[in-house]
Amino acid sequence: MMSMAGFDRPTNGIGAARPAGAAVAVRAPRPYRPTPRPLYARAMERYLRHAHQRLWHTRHGDRPRRAVRAARYLFVLLRDLLDGQLTMRAMSLVYTTLLSIVPLLALAFSVLKAFGARDALHPFLSQLLAPLGPQAAELTEQIVGFIQRMKVGVLGSLGVALLIWSALSLIQKVESSFNFVWRVERPRPLAQRLGEYFAVLTIGPVVVFIAVGITASVLNSAFVGALARYEPFGFAIFLLSRLLPYALIIGLFTFLYSFVPNTRVQMRAAATGGAFAGALWQTGSLAFASFVARATNYNAVYSSFAILIFLLIWIYVSWMIVLLGCQLAFYLQHPEHLKPQRVPALLGARQMEYLALVIMGAIGRRFIAGQPGYTEEELSVMLGAEPEHVARVVDQLIFNGLLTESGQARTQLTPAVDLASVPLARLWTLARGGDGLPAAKGELARSARAVLEQAEADFAARHGELTIRGWLDSQGRDAEPSL
């Protein structure tokens, strides 16, 4: 019988048996060598570090020069663009636009038809799709023809409801994206949103038609034609006709930036953001039209589907420009956010306790004085705190029934309870995260709970029955709270 010992003898790695008693060679582990990054990525990282150092860590005096401030705005816009959140929301808006464009135009066509201006939709859509090149006219004719052939009567009540919902969903998605840019976590109440959305759907087409109609009538009038024969009026009229599309789109974007976000937007910030986005959109449309005219390879590869690809790209670029303009308006109104990092540090327990006390005290002091309540934006500016931190603490106080929203826009914060009935210790406990704790299991969990309960008991014993109203009265009513 064959012995199995031969199968148990170790080998030297190439199949031959290793002699008994021979030393075993241990191969040293290969040192870790990270995969080298591309040269352009390393160059971009060095450039960003250099720009970060020059813009935020180099002394520029008490007030930075205009060039430095402009460079900071450009830096934060590029940072937010590379962060990916704006691009993700722009892609979401592209999808919603494709679903909502026909219902939205159908409702606009119905409104304009009621005013006897059924043909006013064609020039507006032609201007909107002009960057798609020679095929834009054909696409415009197809969309307008489809809308004109649409018969609402055969859709039924469910079909009409879906048509209206599709149109409203685009406005809702735009509002959600603008609120994200402005760091507003709570949207408008449902009733207010529906009323304002229907106002946009009914009044918006009429306003656009009136603006375009008046402009065309003035430029094509006999008086302007006769005046254009004389210089320098001729050059001025020619220049005005070239700048007029910029003015119209800037006015539209300014309206969107001031109306859509669920917060008070200063007109200066909205107008500057609208000017930036409008000029960029109009210039980008000319550049994109030139690109489409020269992109013969796409037409050769995709044939008739090329126009669809160009449409998707242009819608995406348009929404990116709109969101960048909205982001610029936010930074203009809140220059305190011109920081290298967009996301603030996490809110610590001590910070949350402090903000809860000072916010409740500031709102209570205004309420006692009979003055309007603070908004979250005013609290953030007054306290020098991050808006996200203020919003989180305010949400906690509203959830626990200590604050409520009032005012016409429901943005002013007022006490929801009698300040003389809420002990200061109760406010401190709620500021620390409420009453609930995970169910204690084991000796360690019970000991941790006992430590927290002892701390709360010590605070309550120290301050006794002191209420929020008593605390405010003891501090006086004249001084404004500040950091």
ABEGO torsion letter per residue (X at the ends): XBBAAAAABBBAGAGBBBBBGBBBBBBBBBBBBBBBBBAAAAAAAAAAAAAAAAAAABBAEABBBAAAAAAAAAAAAAAAAAAGAAAAAAAAAAAAAAAAAAAAAAAAAAAAAAAGBAAAAAAAAAAAAAAAEAAAAAAAAAAAAAAAABBAAAAEAAAAAAAAAAAAAAAAAAAAAAAAAAGBABBBBAAAAAAAAAAAAAAAAAAAAAAAAAAAAAAABAAAAAAAABOAAAAAAAAAAAAAAAAAAAAAAAAAAAAABBBBBBAAAAAAAAAAAAAAAAAAAAAAAAAAAABAAAAAAAEAAAAAAAAAAAAAAAAAAAAAAAAAAAAAABAAABBABABBBBBBAAAAAAAAAAAAAAAAAAAAAGBBBBBAAAAAAAAGBBAAAAAAAAAAAAAAGABBBBEAAGABBBBABBAAABBAAAAAAAAAGEABBBBBBEAAAAAAAAAAAAAAAAAAAAAEABBAAAAAAAAEAABBBBX
